[in-house]
Amino acid sequence: MSHRRAVRPSAALFALALPAAGCAVVGEQAETCVSWVGFDTPADALDDAAAAVRTEDPAPAVGTVQLFGADARVHAVTVAEVLKGTDVRVGDEIEVASTPITCTGGEVYPEGDPLDAPGTLIVFLHRDEDTGAWRTITPEHGVVPATVDGQVPEAWPAE
C-alpha cells in the first residue's frame, strides 16, 4: 500500500482545510473543518514530523489553545528521548497541543485525548504556523504507544 502525502503549505499537515457549512463556532472564530492526511505506519509519521519524542506518562492537560477554531488541550510533555529534531532536548518539558478533530459537533476528542494516556508514548510533532507552539501532527496519528523497548512501533495499534 502506498503512503498518501498531502501537498503541504509550509509545515501544515492537513490535506485540505475548508470552512464548511454547519461547523461549530467557537467564540468569534469559526471552526475550520480539516481533512487530515493518513499515515500507513508510525515510521511514515516519523518521516513527516518536524520532531518526535518519547515521553513517560505525559502530564494531564495544563490549559488550552485555539487550533483550527477549536479548543485544543495543551499537555506538559517531558522529553525522555529525542527521536527526531533539533529544537528539543532530553529533559526538556515542552508544551504540546493535542491536535483536535474538527467539525464533530462539539467533542474535539471523541475517542479520547491521545496525549491523556498512560505509559511510554511516542509523540510526532509539528510547529503550529499560527501560534508557533508544538502540536501533534494529526489527531489520529500524532501519538502512538512505544514498543516495550521504547521505540517507534512498526504498525498502528489495532482498533
C-alpha positions as CSV (number, residue, x, y, z in Angstrom):
1,M,0.0,0.0,0.0
2,S,1.5,3.4,-0.9
3,H,1.8,6.2,1.6
4,R,-0.5,9.1,0.9
5,R,1.1,12.5,1.1
6,A,-0.7,15.8,1.2
7,V,0.5,18.9,-0.7
8,R,1.8,20.8,2.3
9,P,1.7,24.5,2.5
10,S,4.8,25.1,4.8
11,A,4.7,22.6,7.6
12,A,0.9,22.2,7.7
13,L,-0.1,18.5,7.7
14,F,-3.6,18.7,6.6
15,A,-4.6,17.7,3.1
16,L,-7.5,20.1,2.8
17,A,-8.9,22.7,5.2
18,L,-12.3,24.2,4.2
19,P,-14.7,26.3,6.2
20,A,-17.7,24.0,5.9
21,A,-21.3,24.9,6.3
22,G,-22.6,23.7,9.7
23,C,-19.3,23.8,11.6
24,A,-19.5,24.9,15.1
25,V,-18.5,28.5,16.0
26,V,-16.1,28.8,19.0
27,G,-16.3,32.3,20.3
28,E,-15.9,34.7,17.4
29,Q,-13.8,32.3,15.3
30,A,-15.4,29.7,13.1
31,E,-14.1,26.2,13.4
32,T,-12.1,25.1,10.4
33,C,-13.0,21.6,9.1
34,V,-9.8,19.7,8.3
35,S,-9.4,16.5,6.3
36,W,-6.2,15.0,7.7
37,V,-3.6,13.0,5.8
38,G,-3.3,9.4,7.0
39,F,0.0,7.6,7.6
40,D,0.3,4.0,6.7
41,T,2.8,3.3,9.5
42,P,4.2,5.2,12.5
43,A,7.5,5.3,10.6
44,D,5.7,7.3,7.9
45,A,4.5,9.8,10.6
46,L,8.1,10.0,11.9
47,D,9.4,10.8,8.5
48,D,6.8,13.7,8.1
49,A,7.2,15.1,11.7
50,A,9.4,18.1,12.4
51,A,10.3,16.5,15.7
52,A,9.5,13.3,17.6
53,V,10.0,12.5,21.2
54,R,9.5,9.6,23.6
55,T,7.8,10.5,26.9
56,E,6.8,8.6,30.0
57,D,3.3,9.2,31.2
58,P,2.6,12.7,29.9
59,A,1.0,15.2,32.3
60,P,-2.7,15.9,32.2
61,A,-3.7,19.0,30.3
62,V,-2.4,22.2,31.7
63,G,-4.5,24.5,29.5
64,T,-6.0,25.0,26.1
65,V,-5.1,26.8,22.9
66,Q,-7.1,27.6,19.8
67,L,-6.2,25.3,16.9
68,F,-8.3,25.4,13.8
69,G,-11.1,27.2,15.7
70,A,-11.4,24.5,18.4
71,D,-10.1,24.4,22.0
72,A,-7.1,22.0,21.9
73,R,-5.8,20.7,25.2
74,V,-2.2,21.5,26.0
75,H,0.0,19.0,27.8
76,A,3.3,19.3,29.6
77,V,5.5,16.6,28.0
78,T,8.8,15.7,29.5
79,V,11.2,14.6,26.8
80,A,12.8,11.2,27.7
81,E,14.4,10.7,24.3
82,V,14.6,12.7,21.1
83,L,13.9,10.6,18.1
84,K,13.9,13.4,15.5
85,G,14.5,17.1,15.6
86,T,17.0,19.7,17.0
87,D,14.6,22.0,18.7
88,V,14.1,19.7,21.7
89,R,16.5,18.0,24.1
90,V,16.3,15.2,26.6
91,G,15.0,16.5,29.9
92,D,13.1,19.5,28.3
93,E,9.5,19.9,29.4
94,I,7.6,21.1,26.3
95,E,4.0,22.2,26.0
96,V,2.3,20.2,23.2
97,A,-1.2,20.9,21.9
98,S,-3.2,17.7,21.2
99,T,-4.5,18.4,17.7
100,P,-8.3,18.3,17.8
101,I,-10.6,16.6,15.4
102,T,-12.7,19.4,13.9
103,C,-16.4,19.7,12.9
104,T,-17.6,16.9,15.2
105,G,-20.5,18.9,16.6
106,G,-18.7,19.8,19.8
107,E,-16.4,16.9,21.0
108,V,-12.9,17.5,19.8
109,Y,-11.6,14.2,21.1
110,P,-14.4,11.7,20.5
111,E,-12.1,8.7,21.1
112,G,-10.3,10.5,24.0
113,D,-7.3,12.8,24.0
114,P,-4.4,10.8,22.7
115,L,-1.9,12.7,25.0
116,D,-4.0,11.8,28.0
117,A,-2.8,8.2,28.0
118,P,-0.6,6.3,30.5
119,G,2.7,4.6,29.6
120,T,5.5,5.3,27.3
121,L,4.4,7.3,24.3
122,I,6.0,8.4,21.0
123,V,4.8,11.9,20.1
124,F,5.1,13.2,16.5
125,L,5.3,17.0,16.4
126,H,4.9,20.0,14.1
127,R,5.1,23.7,15.0
128,D,1.7,25.3,14.6
129,E,2.0,28.0,11.9
130,D,-0.3,30.4,13.8
131,T,0.9,30.1,17.4
132,G,4.5,28.8,16.9
133,A,3.7,26.1,19.6
134,W,4.2,22.4,19.3
135,R,1.3,20.3,18.3
136,T,0.7,16.6,17.4
137,I,0.9,16.2,13.6
138,T,-2.7,14.9,13.3
139,P,-5.5,14.0,15.7
140,E,-5.2,10.3,14.9
141,H,-1.5,9.8,14.1
142,G,0.2,12.2,16.4
143,V,0.7,9.8,19.3
144,V,1.5,6.1,19.5
145,P,2.3,3.8,22.4
146,A,6.1,2.9,22.3
147,T,7.3,-0.6,21.9
148,V,8.5,-2.5,25.0
149,D,12.0,-1.2,24.4
150,G,10.7,2.4,24.0
151,Q,10.9,2.7,20.2
152,V,8.5,3.5,17.4
153,P,6.3,0.5,16.6
154,E,6.1,-1.0,13.1
155,A,2.3,-0.6,12.9
156,W,-0.5,1.4,14.5
157,P,-2.4,-0.3,17.4
158,A,-5.4,-2.3,16.3
159,E,-8.6,-0.5,16.9
